[in-house]
Amino acid sequence: MKKAILCALAVAAGLVWNGMNTVQASAAEEAAQEAAQAPRAVEVKAKDRMAQEKMDYVQSDKVFETATLRHDTLTESYRLSKYDTINILVVGFPDGIGVNDITVGTDGYVQLPYAGSVKLAGLTLDEAKQVLMDALGRYIRIPDMSILIKSYGPRRVYVMGEVKNPGIHDMNIDNLNAYAAITAAGGYTKRSRSTRVQVIRVIDNTMYYEQLNMKNFIRRHDLTQNVKLQDGDIIYVPKSNGIRWDDDILPYFNAWALYKGLTD
């Protein structure tokens, strides 16, 4: 009798234990599946993102213009940029119409009486004139107008890598070129490779770059090795002939993206 009872208890205990193991195993299996799926998803996204970033890093010598002794402020091709301050002279309004000392905002727009917000960044003076005449002409009869630039806003460029003072530097429109930017950053360090300087510009989420031999610019007076810069450009001076995306370019692109997100 006792033997039968002990056998029954052992069987019951075994069933309970097996049931618990089954529940625990099932829970553990579900947790393992979730844990396995989550890292894979993150890893796939990270790889896709990295592949996209690498794919969008394009070498192009058509994006950058050779810097000349005659700066953009003296040419008709100059385009308004953020922080530029303009005055608007309207024919028939000797006292003005209340639009003097208008500064282009960080978003590229100016605030005007009557017309409200009007985007001017990226436009030549002739293009800006037409836009303003169309915008203000809805409220005021304007025979003609002139746009005068009172002051040019600073352009911020990022000089990174083997320079003495890496970081963000404010440049004037008069000297907005790669060589001047490196000079503003204190020049090269002893470990720099001035023959493989890269200038990087982001256009529509694509990073374009051009490689410059600044040694030839200085020693051989090869003017093609110095290019014009724009606000937000990156200049990278490597310390070796090889340039690795993950270690050399990507950190500065992330810094650029963070800065643009805070200022735009």
SEPA-180249 format. One line per 10 residues: number of its first residue (from 1); their letters; for each residue y, z, x of N, C-alpha, C. Coordinates in nm, 2 decimals, decimal comma. Layout:
NUM> A> Y/Z/X/Y/Z/X/Y/Z/X ~ ...
//
This chain:
1> MKKAILCALA> -0,12/0,00/0,08/0,00/0,00/0,00/0,13/0,00/0,09 ~ 0,12/0,09/0,19/0,24/0,10/0,27/0,26/-0,03/0,35 ~ 0,14/-0,09/0,39/0,14/-0,21/0,46/0,21/-0,32/0,38 ~ 0,17/-0,32/0,25/0,23/-0,43/0,16/0,38/-0,41/0,15 ~ 0,42/-0,28/0,13/0,56/-0,26/0,12/0,64/-0,30/0,24 ~ 0,59/-0,26/0,36/0,65/-0,30/0,48/0,66/-0,45/0,50 ~ 0,56/-0,52/0,46/0,56/-0,67/0,46/0,66/-0,73/0,37 ~ 0,68/-0,67/0,25/0,78/-0,71/0,16/0,92/-0,69/0,21 ~ 0,94/-0,57/0,27/1,07/-0,54/0,32/1,10/-0,64/0,44 ~ 1,00/-0,67/0,52/1,03/-0,76/0,63/1,06/-0,90/0,58
11> VAAGLVWNGM> 0,99/-0,94/0,48/1,02/-1,08/0,42/1,16/-1,08/0,37 ~ 1,20/-0,97/0,29/1,33/-0,97/0,23/1,44/-0,97/0,34 ~ 1,42/-0,88/0,44/1,51/-0,88/0,55/1,53/-1,02/0,62 ~ 1,41/-1,08/0,63/1,42/-1,22/0,70/1,50/-1,31/0,61 ~ 1,48/-1,31/0,48/1,55/-1,40/0,39/1,70/-1,37/0,40 ~ 1,74/-1,24/0,40/1,88/-1,20/0,41/1,94/-1,25/0,54 ~ 1,86/-1,23/0,65/1,91/-1,27/0,79/1,93/-1,42/0,80 ~ 1,82/-1,49/0,74/1,83/-1,63/0,74/1,95/-1,69/0,66 ~ 1,98/-1,62/0,55/2,09/-1,66/0,46/2,22/-1,64/0,54 ~ 2,23/-1,52/0,60/2,35/-1,50/0,68/2,37/-1,60/0,79
21> NTVQASAAEE> 2,26/-1,63/0,86/2,27/-1,72/0,97/2,31/-1,86/0,92 ~ 2,25/-1,89/0,80/2,29/-2,02/0,74/2,43/-2,03/0,71 ~ 2,49/-1,92/0,64/2,63/-1,92/0,61/2,72/-1,93/0,73 ~ 2,68/-1,84/0,84/2,75/-1,84/0,96/2,75/-1,97/1,03 ~ 2,62/-2,03/1,03/2,61/-2,16/1,10/2,69/-2,27/1,03 ~ 2,69/-2,26/0,90/2,77/-2,36/0,82/2,92/-2,34/0,85 ~ 2,96/-2,22/0,85/3,11/-2,19/0,88/3,14/-2,23/1,02 ~ 3,05/-2,20/1,11/3,08/-2,23/1,25/3,08/-2,38/1,27 ~ 2,99/-2,45/1,20/2,99/-2,60/1,21/3,12/-2,66/1,15 ~ 3,16/-2,61/1,04/3,29/-2,66/0,98/3,41/-2,63/1,08
31> AAQEAAQAPR> 3,41/-2,51/1,13/3,52/-2,48/1,23/3,51/-2,57/1,35 ~ 3,39/-2,59/1,40/3,38/-2,68/1,52/3,42/-2,82/1,49 ~ 3,39/-2,87/1,36/3,43/-3,00/1,33/3,58/-3,01/1,32 ~ 3,64/-2,91/1,26/3,79/-2,91/1,25/3,85/-2,90/1,39 ~ 3,80/-2,81/1,47/3,85/-2,80/1,60/3,84/-2,93/1,68 ~ 3,72/-2,99/1,66/3,70/-3,12/1,74/3,79/-3,23/1,69 ~ 3,81/-3,23/1,56/3,89/-3,34/1,50/4,04/-3,32/1,54 ~ 4,09/-3,20/1,54/4,23/-3,18/1,57/4,27/-3,22/1,71 ~ 4,20/-3,18/1,82/4,23/-3,23/1,95/4,22/-3,38/1,96 ~ 4,12/-3,44/1,90/4,11/-3,58/1,91/4,23/-3,65/1,85
41> AVEVKAKDRM> 4,27/-3,60/1,73/4,39/-3,66/1,67/4,51/-3,65/1,76 ~ 4,53/-3,53/1,81/4,65/-3,51/1,90/4,63/-3,60/2,02 ~ 4,51/-3,60/2,08/4,49/-3,68/2,20/4,52/-3,83/2,17 ~ 4,47/-3,88/2,06/4,49/-4,02/2,02/4,64/-4,05/2,00 ~ 4,71/-3,96/1,93/4,85/-3,98/1,91/4,93/-3,98/2,04 ~ 4,89/-3,88/2,13/4,95/-3,88/2,26/4,93/-4,00/2,34 ~ 4,81/-4,05/2,34/4,78/-4,18/2,41/4,85/-4,29/2,35 ~ 4,85/-4,30/2,22/4,92/-4,41/2,15/5,07/-4,41/2,19 ~ 5,13/-4,29/2,19/5,27/-4,27/2,22/5,30/-4,31/2,36 ~ 5,21/-4,27/2,45/5,23/-4,30/2,59/5,21/-4,45/2,61
51> AQEKMDYVQS> 5,11/-4,51/2,54/5,09/-4,65/2,56/5,21/-4,73/2,51 ~ 5,27/-4,68/2,40/5,39/-4,75/2,34/5,50/-4,74/2,43 ~ 5,52/-4,61/2,49/5,63/-4,60/2,58/5,62/-4,69/2,71 ~ 5,49/-4,70/2,76/5,47/-4,78/2,87/5,49/-4,93/2,84 ~ 5,45/-4,97/2,72/5,46/-5,10/2,68/5,61/-5,14/2,66 ~ 5,69/-5,04/2,62/5,83/-5,07/2,60/5,92/-5,06/2,72 ~ 5,86/-5,04/2,84/5,93/-5,03/2,96/5,93/-5,17/3,03 ~ 6,04/-5,24/3,01/6,04/-5,39/3,04/6,14/-5,42/3,15 ~ 6,09/-5,49/3,25/6,18/-5,53/3,36/6,26/-5,66/3,31 ~ 6,39/-5,66/3,33/6,47/-5,77/3,28/6,60/-5,78/3,36
61> DKVFETATLR> 6,62/-5,89/3,42/6,75/-5,91/3,49/6,86/-5,98/3,40 ~ 6,82/-6,00/3,28/6,92/-6,06/3,18/7,00/-5,96/3,11 ~ 6,95/-5,83/3,11/7,02/-5,73/3,03/7,14/-5,68/3,11 ~ 7,14/-5,68/3,24/7,24/-5,62/3,33/7,33/-5,73/3,39 ~ 7,46/-5,71/3,39/7,55/-5,80/3,45/7,59/-5,76/3,59 ~ 7,62/-5,85/3,68/7,66/-5,82/3,81/7,80/-5,76/3,81 ~ 7,83/-5,65/3,88/7,96/-5,59/3,88/8,05/-5,68/3,97 ~ 8,18/-5,69/3,92/8,28/-5,76/4,00/8,40/-5,68/4,02 ~ 8,49/-5,73/4,11/8,61/-5,65/4,14/8,70/-5,65/4,02 ~ 8,69/-5,74/3,93/8,77/-5,74/3,81/8,70/-5,66/3,70
71> HDTLTESYRL> 8,75/-5,55/3,66/8,67/-5,47/3,56/8,70/-5,52/3,42 ~ 8,62/-5,46/3,33/8,61/-5,51/3,19/8,74/-5,50/3,11 ~ 8,83/-5,40/3,15/8,95/-5,37/3,08/9,05/-5,49/3,09 ~ 9,03/-5,58/3,19/9,11/-5,69/3,21/9,06/-5,82/3,15 ~ 8,95/-5,81/3,08/8,89/-5,93/3,02/8,88/-5,92/2,87 ~ 8,87/-6,04/2,81/8,86/-6,04/2,66/8,72/-5,99/2,61 ~ 8,63/-5,98/2,71/8,49/-5,94/2,67/8,48/-5,79/2,65 ~ 8,59/-5,71/2,68/8,57/-5,56/2,67/8,54/-5,53/2,52 ~ 8,45/-5,43/2,51/8,41/-5,39/2,38/8,44/-5,24/2,36 ~ 8,49/-5,20/2,25/8,53/-5,07/2,22/8,41/-4,97/2,23
81> SKYDTINILV> 8,43/-4,85/2,27/8,32/-4,76/2,28/8,37/-4,62/2,23 ~ 8,28/-4,53/2,21/8,32/-4,39/2,16/8,42/-4,33/2,26 ~ 8,51/-4,25/2,20/8,62/-4,18/2,27/8,73/-4,27/2,31 ~ 8,72/-4,40/2,29/8,84/-4,49/2,31/8,95/-4,45/2,21 ~ 9,07/-4,45/2,25/9,18/-4,42/2,15/9,27/-4,55/2,14 ~ 9,29/-4,59/2,02/9,37/-4,71/1,99/9,49/-4,69/1,91 ~ 9,59/-4,78/1,91/9,70/-4,78/1,82/9,70/-4,91/1,75 ~ 9,74/-4,91/1,63/9,74/-5,03/1,54/9,88/-5,06/1,50 ~ 9,93/-5,18/1,54/10,07/-5,22/1,51/10,05/-5,33/1,40 ~ 10,12/-5,31/1,29/10,11/-5,40/1,17/10,24/-5,46/1,15
91> VGFPDGIGVN> 10,24/-5,60/1,14/10,36/-5,67/1,12/10,42/-5,63/0,98 ~ 10,55/-5,61/0,98/10,62/-5,57/0,86/10,63/-5,42/0,84 ~ 10,56/-5,34/0,93/10,57/-5,19/0,91/10,61/-5,14/1,05 ~ 10,75/-5,14/1,07/10,80/-5,09/1,20/10,77/-4,95/1,23 ~ 10,75/-4,87/1,12/10,72/-4,73/1,14/10,57/-4,70/1,14 ~ 10,50/-4,80/1,13/10,35/-4,79/1,13/10,30/-4,75/0,99 ~ 10,17/-4,75/0,98/10,10/-4,71/0,86/10,01/-4,59/0,87 ~ 10,05/-4,51/0,97/9,98/-4,38/0,99/9,84/-4,40/1,06 ~ 9,83/-4,50/1,14/9,70/-4,52/1,21/9,72/-4,52/1,36 ~ 9,81/-4,45/1,41/9,83/-4,44/1,56/9,74/-4,33/1,62
101> DITVGTDGYV> 9,70/-4,35/1,74/9,62/-4,26/1,82/9,49/-4,23/1,74 ~ 9,42/-4,34/1,71/9,29/-4,33/1,64/9,18/-4,33/1,74 ~ 9,10/-4,23/1,75/8,99/-4,22/1,84/8,86/-4,26/1,78 ~ 8,78/-4,34/1,85/8,65/-4,38/1,81/8,56/-4,26/1,83 ~ 8,49/-4,22/1,72/8,40/-4,10/1,72/8,27/-4,13/1,79 ~ 8,19/-4,02/1,81/8,06/-4,04/1,88/7,97/-4,13/1,80 ~ 7,99/-4,14/1,67/7,91/-4,23/1,58/7,96/-4,37/1,58 ~ 8,07/-4,40/1,66/8,12/-4,54/1,67/8,22/-4,57/1,56 ~ 8,25/-4,48/1,47/8,34/-4,50/1,36/8,48/-4,44/1,39 ~ 8,58/-4,50/1,32/8,72/-4,44/1,31/8,75/-4,40/1,17
111> QLPYAGSVKL> 8,83/-4,30/1,15/8,87/-4,26/1,02/9,01/-4,31/0,99 ~ 9,02/-4,39/0,89/9,15/-4,46/0,85/9,20/-4,41/0,72 ~ 9,33/-4,41/0,70/9,38/-4,39/0,56/9,35/-4,51/0,47 ~ 9,33/-4,48/0,35/9,29/-4,58/0,25/9,15/-4,63/0,27 ~ 9,11/-4,69/0,39/8,99/-4,75/0,41/8,87/-4,66/0,44 ~ 8,90/-4,54/0,49/8,80/-4,44/0,52/8,73/-4,47/0,66 ~ 8,60/-4,46/0,66/8,52/-4,48/0,79/8,50/-4,63/0,81 ~ 8,53/-4,67/0,93/8,51/-4,81/0,97/8,45/-4,81/1,11 ~ 8,34/-4,88/1,13/8,28/-4,89/1,26/8,35/-4,99/1,35 ~ 8,39/-4,94/1,47/8,45/-5,03/1,57/8,38/-5,04/1,70
121> AGLTLDEAKQ> 8,29/-4,94/1,73/8,23/-4,94/1,86/8,14/-5,06/1,87 ~ 8,15/-5,12/1,99/8,07/-5,24/2,02/8,14/-5,37/1,99 ~ 8,27/-5,36/1,93/8,34/-5,48/1,89/8,45/-5,51/2,00 ~ 8,48/-5,64/2,02/8,59/-5,68/2,10/8,72/-5,65/2,03 ~ 8,83/-5,66/2,09/8,96/-5,63/2,02/8,98/-5,73/1,91 ~ 8,95/-5,86/1,93/8,97/-5,96/1,83/8,87/-5,93/1,71 ~ 8,75/-5,89/1,74/8,66/-5,86/1,63/8,70/-5,73/1,55 ~ 8,75/-5,63/1,63/8,80/-5,51/1,56/8,92/-5,54/1,48 ~ 9,01/-5,63/1,52/9,13/-5,67/1,45/9,09/-5,72/1,31 ~ 8,99/-5,81/1,31/8,95/-5,88/1,19/8,89/-5,78/1,09
131> VLMDALGRYI> 8,80/-5,69/1,15/8,74/-5,58/1,06/8,85/-5,49/1,00 ~ 8,95/-5,45/1,08/9,05/-5,37/1,03/9,14/-5,44/0,92 ~ 9,17/-5,56/0,95/9,25/-5,64/0,85/9,17/-5,65/0,72 ~ 9,04/-5,67/0,73/8,96/-5,68/0,60/8,96/-5,55/0,53 ~ 8,94/-5,44/0,61/8,93/-5,31/0,55/9,06/-5,26/0,49 ~ 9,17/-5,27/0,56/9,30/-5,22/0,52/9,36/-5,32/0,42 ~ 9,33/-5,45/0,43/9,39/-5,55/0,34/9,35/-5,53/0,20 ~ 9,25/-5,45/0,17/9,22/-5,42/0,03/9,32/-5,33/-0,04 ~ 9,40/-5,26/0,04/9,50/-5,17/-0,01/9,64/-5,20/0,03 ~ 9,66/-5,27/0,14/9,79/-5,30/0,19/9,80/-5,45/0,23
141> RIPDMSILIK> 9,91/-5,51/0,20/9,92/-5,65/0,23/9,96/-5,66/0,38 ~ 9,88/-5,71/0,46/9,90/-5,71/0,61/9,90/-5,86/0,66 ~ 10,02/-5,91/0,70/10,04/-6,04/0,75/9,96/-6,06/0,88 ~ 9,97/-5,96/0,97/9,91/-5,97/1,10/9,91/-5,83/1,16 ~ 9,83/-5,81/1,26/9,83/-5,68/1,33/9,79/-5,70/1,47 ~ 9,82/-5,60/1,56/9,77/-5,60/1,69/9,71/-5,46/1,72 ~ 9,61/-5,47/1,81/9,54/-5,34/1,85/9,56/-5,32/2,00 ~ 9,61/-5,20/2,03/9,64/-5,16/2,17/9,55/-5,05/2,20 ~ 9,49/-5,05/2,32/9,41/-4,94/2,37/9,50/-4,84/2,44 ~ 9,51/-4,72/2,39/9,59/-4,62/2,45/9,52/-4,56/2,57
151> SYGPRRVYVM> 9,39/-4,53/2,55/9,31/-4,47/2,66/9,17/-4,50/2,64 ~ 9,10/-4,51/2,75/8,96/-4,54/2,75/8,88/-4,41/2,76 ~ 8,78/-4,40/2,67/8,69/-4,29/2,68/8,60/-4,29/2,80 ~ 8,55/-4,17/2,84/8,46/-4,16/2,96/8,33/-4,22/2,92 ~ 8,26/-4,27/3,02/8,12/-4,32/3,00/8,03/-4,23/3,08 ~ 7,93/-4,18/3,01/7,84/-4,09/3,08/7,71/-4,16/3,12 ~ 7,68/-4,14/3,25/7,56/-4,20/3,30/7,47/-4,09/3,37 ~ 7,35/-4,12/3,39/7,25/-4,02/3,44/7,20/-4,07/3,57 ~ 7,24/-4,00/3,68/7,19/-4,04/3,81/7,09/-3,94/3,85 ~ 6,96/-3,98/3,87/6,85/-3,90/3,89/6,77/-3,93/4,02
161> GEVKNPGIHD> 6,68/-3,85/4,06/6,60/-3,87/4,17/6,66/-3,82/4,30 ~ 6,65/-3,90/4,41/6,69/-3,86/4,54/6,84/-3,88/4,57 ~ 6,92/-3,81/4,49/7,07/-3,80/4,52/7,11/-3,66/4,54 ~ 7,22/-3,63/4,60/7,26/-3,49/4,63/7,30/-3,41/4,51 ~ 7,35/-3,48/4,41/7,40/-3,40/4,29/7,34/-3,48/4,16 ~ 7,21/-3,47/4,14/7,16/-3,54/4,02/7,21/-3,48/3,89 ~ 7,21/-3,56/3,79/7,25/-3,51/3,66/7,35/-3,61/3,59 ~ 7,42/-3,56/3,49/7,51/-3,64/3,41/7,64/-3,65/3,47 ~ 7,70/-3,77/3,48/7,83/-3,79/3,55/7,92/-3,87/3,46 ~ 8,04/-3,83/3,44/8,14/-3,90/3,37/8,20/-4,01/3,46
171> MNIDNLNAYA> 8,21/-4,13/3,41/8,26/-4,25/3,49/8,38/-4,31/3,41 ~ 8,47/-4,35/3,49/8,58/-4,43/3,43/8,55/-4,57/3,41 ~ 8,61/-4,64/3,32/8,58/-4,78/3,30/8,61/-4,87/3,42 ~ 8,71/-4,82/3,50/8,75/-4,89/3,62/8,64/-4,90/3,73 ~ 8,55/-4,81/3,73/8,44/-4,81/3,83/8,30/-4,79/3,77 ~ 8,28/-4,85/3,66/8,15/-4,83/3,59/8,05/-4,92/3,65 ~ 7,99/-4,89/3,76/7,88/-4,97/3,82/7,78/-4,88/3,89 ~ 7,67/-4,93/3,93/7,56/-4,85/3,99/7,60/-4,79/4,12 ~ 7,67/-4,86/4,21/7,71/-4,80/4,34/7,80/-4,69/4,32 ~ 7,90/-4,70/4,23/8,00/-4,60/4,21/7,93/-4,47/4,15
181> AITAAGGYTK> 7,83/-4,50/4,06/7,76/-4,38/4,00/7,68/-4,30/4,10 ~ 7,62/-4,37/4,20/7,54/-4,30/4,30/7,64/-4,23/4,39 ~ 7,76/-4,29/4,42/7,86/-4,22/4,50/7,91/-4,09/4,43 ~ 7,93/-4,10/4,29/7,97/-3,99/4,22/7,87/-3,88/4,22 ~ 7,74/-3,91/4,24/7,63/-3,81/4,25/7,62/-3,76/4,39 ~ 7,71/-3,79/4,48/7,70/-3,73/4,61/7,63/-3,82/4,71 ~ 7,58/-3,94/4,67/7,51/-4,02/4,76/7,36/-3,99/4,78 ~ 7,30/-4,05/4,87/7,15/-4,04/4,88/7,11/-3,92/4,96 ~ 6,99/-3,87/4,94/6,93/-3,77/5,02/6,86/-3,84/5,14 ~ 6,81/-3,76/5,23/6,74/-3,82/5,35/6,60/-3,89/5,31
191> RSRSTRVQVI> 6,55/-3,85/5,19/6,42/-3,90/5,15/6,43/-4,02/5,05 ~ 6,55/-4,06/5,03/6,57/-4,16/4,93/6,53/-4,30/4,98 ~ 6,50/-4,39/4,88/6,47/-4,53/4,90/6,58/-4,61/4,84 ~ 6,68/-4,64/4,91/6,79/-4,72/4,85/6,76/-4,86/4,82 ~ 6,64/-4,91/4,87/6,60/-5,04/4,85/6,53/-5,07/4,72 ~ 6,50/-4,96/4,65/6,43/-4,97/4,52/6,49/-4,89/4,41 ~ 6,62/-4,89/4,40/6,69/-4,82/4,30/6,67/-4,89/4,16 ~ 6,65/-4,81/4,06/6,63/-4,87/3,93/6,74/-4,82/3,83 ~ 6,79/-4,92/3,76/6,89/-4,90/3,66/6,82/-4,92/3,52 ~ 6,83/-4,82/3,43/6,75/-4,83/3,31/6,85/-4,82/3,19
201> RVIDNTMYYE> 6,82/-4,91/3,09/6,91/-4,91/2,97/6,82/-4,92/2,85 ~ 6,85/-4,84/2,74/6,77/-4,84/2,62/6,84/-4,92/2,52 ~ 6,77/-5,02/2,46/6,83/-5,11/2,36/6,72/-5,12/2,25 ~ 6,75/-5,07/2,13/6,66/-5,08/2,02/6,52/-5,02/2,05 ~ 6,52/-4,90/2,11/6,40/-4,83/2,14/6,31/-4,90/2,25 ~ 6,37/-4,99/2,32/6,30/-5,05/2,43/6,38/-5,02/2,56 ~ 6,31/-4,98/2,66/6,37/-4,94/2,79/6,37/-5,07/2,88 ~ 6,48/-5,12/2,92/6,49/-5,23/3,01/6,54/-5,18/3,15 ~ 6,48/-5,23/3,25/6,53/-5,19/3,39/6,54/-5,30/3,48 ~ 6,62/-5,28/3,58/6,63/-5,38/3,69/6,63/-5,30/3,82
211> QLNMKNFIRR> 6,56/-5,36/3,92/6,55/-5,29/4,05/6,65/-5,35/4,14 ~ 6,72/-5,26/4,21/6,83/-5,30/4,30/6,80/-5,26/4,44 ~ 6,85/-5,35/4,54/6,84/-5,31/4,68/6,98/-5,28/4,72 ~ 7,02/-5,15/4,71/7,15/-5,11/4,74/7,18/-5,12/4,89 ~ 7,08/-5,11/4,97/7,10/-5,13/5,12/7,16/-5,27/5,15 ~ 7,10/-5,37/5,08/7,16/-5,50/5,10/7,30/-5,52/5,04 ~ 7,33/-5,44/4,94/7,46/-5,44/4,88/7,56/-5,39/4,98 ~ 7,53/-5,29/5,06/7,62/-5,22/5,15/7,62/-5,30/5,28 ~ 7,51/-5,33/5,34/7,50/-5,39/5,47/7,52/-5,54/5,47 ~ 7,47/-5,61/5,37/7,48/-5,75/5,37/7,58/-5,81/5,27
221> HDLTQNVKLQ> 7,64/-5,71/5,20/7,75/-5,75/5,10/7,69/-5,84/4,99 ~ 7,56/-5,81/4,95/7,50/-5,89/4,85/7,55/-5,83/4,71 ~ 7,65/-5,89/4,65/7,71/-5,84/4,53/7,62/-5,84/4,41 ~ 7,51/-5,92/4,42/7,42/-5,92/4,31/7,33/-5,79/4,29 ~ 7,34/-5,71/4,40/7,26/-5,59/4,40/7,34/-5,47/4,34 ~ 7,45/-5,50/4,28/7,53/-5,39/4,21/7,56/-5,44/4,07 ~ 7,53/-5,36/3,97/7,55/-5,41/3,83/7,64/-5,32/3,75 ~ 7,69/-5,38/3,64/7,78/-5,30/3,55/7,69/-5,20/3,48 ~ 7,75/-5,09/3,44/7,68/-4,99/3,36/7,74/-4,97/3,23 ~ 7,67/-4,91/3,14/7,72/-4,88/3,00/7,69/-4,73/2,98
231> DGDIIYVPKS> 7,76/-4,68/2,88/7,74/-4,54/2,84/7,59/-4,51/2,81 ~ 7,54/-4,41/2,88/7,40/-4,37/2,85/7,30/-4,43/2,95 ~ 7,34/-4,52/3,04/7,25/-4,58/3,14/7,19/-4,47/3,23 ~ 7,08/-4,50/3,29/7,01/-4,41/3,38/7,00/-4,49/3,52 ~ 7,03/-4,42/3,62/7,01/-4,47/3,76/6,91/-4,38/3,83 ~ 6,80/-4,44/3,87/6,70/-4,35/3,94/6,68/-4,40/4,08 ~ 6,69/-4,31/4,17/6,67/-4,33/4,32/6,54/-4,27/4,36 ~ 6,43/-4,35/4,39/6,30/-4,29/4,42/6,30/-4,24/4,57 ~ 6,19/-4,17/4,60/6,18/-4,12/4,74/6,06/-4,19/4,81 ~ 6,00/-4,29/4,74/5,89/-4,36/4,79/5,89/-4,50/4,73
241> NGIRWDDDIL> 5,81/-4,59/4,80/5,81/-4,73/4,74/5,74/-4,74/4,61 ~ 5,65/-4,65/4,58/5,58/-4,65/4,46/5,65/-4,57/4,35 ~ 5,67/-4,62/4,23/5,73/-4,55/4,12/5,63/-4,53/4,01 ~ 5,60/-4,41/3,98/5,50/-4,38/3,88/5,58/-4,34/3,75 ~ 5,53/-4,40/3,64/5,59/-4,38/3,51/5,60/-4,23/3,47 ~ 5,48/-4,17/3,47/5,47/-4,03/3,42/5,55/-3,93/3,50 ~ 5,55/-3,95/3,63/5,62/-3,86/3,72/5,77/-3,89/3,75 ~ 5,80/-4,02/3,75/5,93/-4,06/3,79/6,03/-4,10/3,68 ~ 5,98/-4,17/3,58/6,06/-4,23/3,48/6,06/-4,15/3,35 ~ 5,94/-4,11/3,31/5,93/-4,05/3,18/6,01/-3,92/3,16
251> PYFNAWALYK> 6,02/-3,83/3,26/6,10/-3,71/3,25/6,24/-3,74/3,22 ~ 6,30/-3,84/3,29/6,44/-3,87/3,27/6,46/-3,94/3,14 ~ 6,37/-4,02/3,09/6,38/-4,08/2,96/6,38/-3,97/2,86 ~ 6,30/-3,87/2,87/6,30/-3,75/2,78/6,43/-3,68/2,78 ~ 6,48/-3,66/2,90/6,62/-3,60/2,91/6,72/-3,68/2,84 ~ 6,72/-3,81/2,86/6,81/-3,90/2,80/6,80/-3,90/2,65 ~ 6,68/-3,90/2,59/6,66/-3,89/2,45/6,71/-3,76/2,39 ~ 6,69/-3,65/2,46/6,73/-3,52/2,41/6,89/-3,52/2,41 ~ 6,95/-3,57/2,52/7,09/-3,57/2,52/7,15/-3,66/2,41 ~ 7,10/-3,78/2,39/7,15/-3,87/2,29/7,13/-3,81/2,15
261> GLTD> 7,02/-3,73/2,13/7,00/-3,67/2,00/7,10/-3,56/1,98 ~ 7,15/-3,50/2,08/7,25/-3,39/2,06/7,39/-3,44/2,05 ~ 7,42/-3,56/2,11/7,56/-3,61/2,11/7,59/-3,72/2,01 ~ 7,49/-3,80/1,97/7,51/-3,92/1,88/7,53/-3,87/1,74
//
